[in-house]
Amino acid sequence: MNVLRDLFLDYTLRNIALGAAVLGLVSGVLGSFAVLRRQGLMGDALSHAALPGICLAYLLTGSKAPLVLMLGAAAAGWLGMVLILRIVRHTRIDPNSALGIVLTVFFGFGVVLLTVLQKRNDAGQAGLDKFLFGQAAAMTQEQVATMAVLGGAALLVVALLYKEFKLLAFDPEFARSLALPTRSLDLLLTSLLVVAVVIGLNTVGVVLMSAMLVAPGAAARQWTDSLSKMLALAGAFGAASGIAGAVLSVTAERIPTGPVIILCVTLIVIVSLLFGSARGLVWEWLRQARHRREMRAAMAAEGGTTP
Amino acid sequence: MSPNLVIALTAALAACACALVGVFLVLRRMALMADAISHAILPGLVAGYWLARGPNVVAGFFGASAAGLLTVWLTESLTRSRRVKEDTAIGLVFPALFALGVLLVSRFFSNVHLDTDAVLFGEIAFAPLETWRLGGRDVGPTALWSLGALTTLNAAFLTLFYKELKLSTFDPGLAAALGFAPAVIHYALMGMVAVTTVGGFTAVGAILVIALIIVPPVTASLLTERLPTLIALSVAVGVAGSLIGFQLASAWDVSIGGMIVSTLGVVFGVALLLAPRKGLVAQSLRHARLRRQFAREALVVHLATHEGTALEDSECRPAHLQEELLWTADMASRTVAEAQAAGLVQPVDREGHLHLTDRGREVAEDVAKR
């Protein structure tokens, strides 16, 4: 029970848990749209694309304040996103390749900038790359507050444009026929992914961010066919795995928070895939087994030879 | 061999090995599988080290390759269950495996030198330092040997199964009908990608490997539609980008891998803009030309419709075009001028009433027939 008490009283644990919960909630809701719109790997590309933005933000301002670095990350991530959308729309390059190109080129350029920073030999740049690999354990109240404000704003946009986004996710052609500005809506909805990525980099890091976006939505999808329920469930799954990961990581030594959060949410995905009330695999297997039995029984009753 | 020559050769060999498998990966629209595999191999690497009780290269290699194939299999199974789409499946599988790997490293191997950052960055600059000793004799840098072997392996794979790869990539249905077992080819290719990624990242770093797999083939695909040319161009782009990037990195004293990737990015950007037929500039020029041609045709059809009717007088004025065809004044005068220059129409009086020429009438008939 000590852990539960610490969850409310211990400064570090409270910050980690709160931050991870905010991230889980926001990325669960926004990621659900990515799952539905086949943009599951967008998060992967955008989180890598953020690196040069972080370096440039530091180069230009000399500050390592979370908001400054987040803005830099957001700017680079957003630029990467626009490039991906442009390449896909105007060429015959497939989305997967476009994502791959932006991911590697932006990240590679970021690595170059990192070495430029290292050469300047000021102590301030140390740990800048840690921003990318997630360092939940060092989360401050200031960071949590920044994350909450950014995430809250993104969720507010989803709430305000819920109907439009829903139509865009399920029937973009119909949305266009209603004279909705689908291109702007598409850009806006994808931009919100950038917000989620920026919030998450600090907590789970570049590589794990894509799972944070995709997993809660994929799990929620197995329980319901209604978008509103899916969003709520995904948010809950994300927040729950954030808190669970934070708590688990302090119960023993040498357990990094980010990976534990991802393993928690992966567990939720596995359970949902197997037992989800709407599409669970176990129910389908049972149904198939029953059909086979019935078929055999029927054939035996007809007196035919069973194959 | 001088260190610089070793690095240049390493980079060039890596570019060859990667481009050879990258072409088919990109053609199959699975570019990001390279990224997924490169991260997901971490737990396999750890398992290999654990089995060998130490950072053993061979054990690590087999463990990592197995983990790479596991990634492919898990992604495929998830997609086939139709519970999630393919991109989501990839996005679920590789972070989970990577997270497992990071957890294992920090829990059990924190005293062994296995930095998770190194999985992403790698460092080609160290290529000349690690040499391979055979029977007590120094036979040269390990990276050159491993990448040379990889390039040979990939080239052999491509040569032996060229027909199968080609058919199963462009027409999987036909390949299956002809008994080519596309699934086997698929796993063989993914196996090659896994082996290339594993072999490559220890030598030059994962981000460079992924970039060398994806960027040159996509760049080449902007320049040609023929498969043999595509393969040759991909290798050429990869090698050229590597050598130029290395020179720039030496000149500016920055990360070699990062600079090679950045150079490849610039090469891709140039191709994207200036490629002869598929480039954005060529495309917008073509669009503009088609738009103008369409406008001229609209003009002659409009004139032909009203030719000899009672309304001819009011319909066949440039000013009217703005109302009827919703053109701007600029568009109308430009189109009339162009149609006139092409000998399709001619002005008949001072108010600018337009008449079709014989040629204009022919064009109008052709358009109407379409």
Interface residues (C-beta under 8 A of the other chain):
Chain A: V35 R38 Q39 G40 L41 G43 D44 I87 H90 T91 R92 I93 D94 P95 N96 S97 L99 G100 I101 L103 T104 V105 F106 F107 G108 F109 G110 V111 V112 L114 T115 V116 K119 D129 F133 V206 V207 L208 M209 S210 A211 M212 L213 V214 A215 G217 A218 R221 Q222 R254 I255 P256 G258 P259 V260 I262 L263 T266 V269 L273 R279 L281
Chain B: V26 R29 M30 A31 L32 A34 D35 H39 L78 S81 R83 V84 K85 D87 T88 A89 I90 G91 L92 F94 P95 A96 F98 A99 L100 V102 L103 S106 R107 S110 T116 D117 L120 F121 I207 L208 I210 A211 I214 V215 V218 S221 L222 A249 D253 V254 S255 G257 G258 M259 I260 V261 S262 L264 G265 F268 L272 K278 L280 Q283
